[in-house]
Amino acid sequence: MKIGFIGLGNMAKAMISGMLEKGIAGPKEIYGSARTEATGRAVKNQYGIQILEENAQVAAEAEILILAVKPQMFVEVIPQIRDKVGDHTLIISIAAGKTMAQIEEGFGKPLKLVRCMPNTPAMIGEGCSGVCRNDRVTDEEMAKCMELLGSFGVAEEVPERLMDAVVGVSGSSPAFVFMFIEALADGAVKAGMPRSQAYRFAAQTVQGSARLLLETGKHPGELKDMVCSPGGTTIEGVQTLEEMGLRSAVMNAVEACVEKSRNM
């Protein structure tokens, strides 16, 4: 199986790393093209994949073609590759805000098309990807696609109407989590803890809390209640967060991401 990447940024590198680590494909089966020669050379040195000079060459080689460029680059990239994409080529787009209908319109012909929204924790094999497909993608092809996308984290199929919500809840939200970790650490620093230690405490607490939720299957409210002893420190902090509007601030941030994705 030949897998092609157009664009070799951080997300593409995370995907390549996962595929190689899980044995989905070998370095000789993965092709890529980059905007600059330096990027292509760096990725080749790091992963040993095949680097081609032109996007069209990658499209001609690939059985699965991954469009790993920013959505604003589609207007430049698609004309370069549209005539090289065969009827049996499976295309995976990771561009936020670009619907399958818009992508097909750009190519000007029917495609086997999968739309995916991964996130940056894919860089350490802990990604979360929402995935949808059009009706030309067979169940067998989708199973292969999900195996590929699952090589760098968790992948779940969703209807396309929910892809903008995926952008908000997982695609963009790592930035919110990093802000929360930074804020937790700032609070600890204010209380006298060295900053490097505060970051470790805050990050480990977020990681452990997330794992506790996933592994127990308990409602987050139930887990929150378990920490809140009567008259204790935690409920005091929870009240402060409620007074400052934490929930509505986070919901509004997700809503802003969703609206931006819808209008891109």
N, C-alpha and C positions, 0 to 999 in steps of 0.2 A: 504494500500500500504506500503510495506516494502522497505526502502531506506538504502543502505549500503555504508559506506565510508571506503575505504582502504587508510589510511593516514589521520591524523587529525591535519595538520598544519594550518597556517593562512588562506589559501584559503578555506579549508574544513570547518573551523570554521565560516568563513563569510557566506558560503553557508548554513550551518546548522542554523545559526542565522536568515537568511532571510526566510528559509522554516518554521521555528517555528513561526516567527513573522507574516507571511502571512497566517498561518494555512494550509500550503501545507501538512504537516505531524505533528504528535504529537511526543513527546520524546520517547514514547514506540514503535514507528514505525521506528525510526532511529537507525541503528546499526553502530558501528565503531570499527576499530582496529588501533592501533598506534605502532610505532617502540619501544617505551618505555612504561613501566607501568605507570610512572609518568605523561606522556602526556595523556594517556587514562583516568587516574584518574582525572586530571585537567579538561578535556573536559566533563566528566560525572558530575562533581561537578558544572560546569558552565551551562550546558544545560540539564542535566538529561537524556541524551540518553543512549542507551544500549551499553556497551562496552564488546567486546568479545576478547579473548586472541589471537586467530589465524585468519589470513586473510582468510583462507579457511572457517571458520565458518561464517564470514560475507558474503562471496560469496554464501554460501549455503542458507542463510536466505533471501538475497535481491532479490526483483523483479526489482529494479533499482539499479545498482551497479556503484558507482562513484570511478574511479581510480584517487585518489588525491595525487599521489606520483610523485617524480621527474622522468623524462624520463629515467635516468640512473638506476633507481630502477626496471624498468620493467623486466629486465632479471632475477631478483630475485623473484619478486612478481608473475608474470604470471604463472610459473610452480607450485606455491603453490595453485593457484585457478582455473586453467584451467579445472580440472575435476569436479569442484563444480558449474560451471556456466551452467545453463540449457538452453535449446533451446529458451525459452521465456524470458530469462533475458535480460533487456536492459542495456547495458554498456555505461557509459559516461566517456570519458577520458579527463582530463584537462592538459595533458602533452604536452608541446611545442615540435614541431618538429617531433612527432610520427604520421605518416600517418595512416589512417584506414587500409590500406593494410599491413603495418608493424605490427600493433597490431593484426590483424587476423592471420598473419603468426606466431606470437608468441604463440597464442592460438592453432593454428593448426586445426581450424575448423571454419565454418561460424558463424558469430555473428550478433546480433542486436546491431549496434554500432553507437554512436554519439560522435563526437569530438568537444570539446568546449575549447575556450581560454578566460577565464575571466581575470580580473585585480584587483589589490589590493583595489581600492575604493569600491569593493564589501564588504569590512569590515565595511562600514558604510551605506550599502544599495544603493550605487551609482556606482555599477560596470558597465562595458561594456563588453559584451561577444559575440564573433563570434562563430557560431554554424553550423556544417554540419552533415550529416547523410549518412549512406549507404542505399542501396535499400531494405534492409530487415526491416527497420524501417517504420512502417505504419504512415499515416497522423495522426491518433488518438494518437499513441505513441509519435510522434514528438510534437503534441500540448501539451501533458502532460509534456514533457521534457522542452518545451519553457516556460510553466507556472512555472515550478520548477526553471529554470535558470533566469527567470524574477523576482523571489522573492527577489533578492539582487541587482537589477539594471535593465539595458536595455540589451536585448538579441536579436540578429538579425541573421537569417539564411543566410549563404553565401556558395558558392561552395567551395569545399575543396581546389581548386587551389589558393584561396585567403587567406587561413588560415595563411600562413607565413606573408602576409601583415597585417593581424589582429594582429599578434605578434608585429610587428613594430609600428603600429599606435595606439594600445591601450594596448596590453599586457605589453610591456616594457616601454612605453612612460610616465607613471606616474613618473618614475625616472627623465625623462627630465624636466617634469613640476616642480618637487620639486627643481631641480637645478635652474630653471628659477626664482622660488619664492625666493630661497636663494640669487640669484644674485641681484634681485630687492631690497631685504632687505639690502644686503651689500651696494648697492648704496645709500640707504636712511641713513644707519648708517654713511657712509662717509660724508654725508651732515649734520650729527648731530643728527639724530633721534635715540632714544633708541632702542636696537635690538628687544626686545619683541614687541614693538609697530610697528616696521618696518615689522616684520613677519605678524602681523595681517593685516596691510594695504596691503601688497603684496598678501597674500593669499586671502583676501576678493576681491581684484581687479581681480585676476585670476578667482575666482568662479563667480563673477558677470559678467565678460566678457563672460565666457562660457555660462552662462544662457541667456544672451542677444542674443548671436548667435543662440542658440537652440530655444528660444521662438519667436524671430522675423523671423527666417528663412532667414535673409539677408546674402549676401555673406560676408565673413570676410573682403575682401578688401573694401567693401562699409562701413562697420562699422569702419574700420581703417580710412577711409577718413573722416568720421563724427567727429573724434577726432582731426584731423590735420587742425587746423586753419591756414590761410595764414600768413606766417612769425612768427608762434607761436613756443612754446616749443616742442610740440609733433613732428612736422615734422623735427625739428632739431635732436631729438632722433632717429626718423625713419631713417634719412640719416646715422647716426652713425652706427646703426644696419646693414643697407645695406652695408656700407663700410667694416664692420667687418665680413660680410658673414653669418649672422644669418640664412637665408633661406637655403643656401647650407649646412651649418653645421647640421641643423636639418634633412634635407633630407638625408644626408650621414649617420647620426645616425640611421634613420629608415631603410635605405638600409642595414646597417651593421647587424641590428637585423634580418632582413628578410633572409639575407644570412646565418647567424648563425643558424637560425631555419631550413632552408633547408638542412643544412649539419649535423644536430644533429643525 
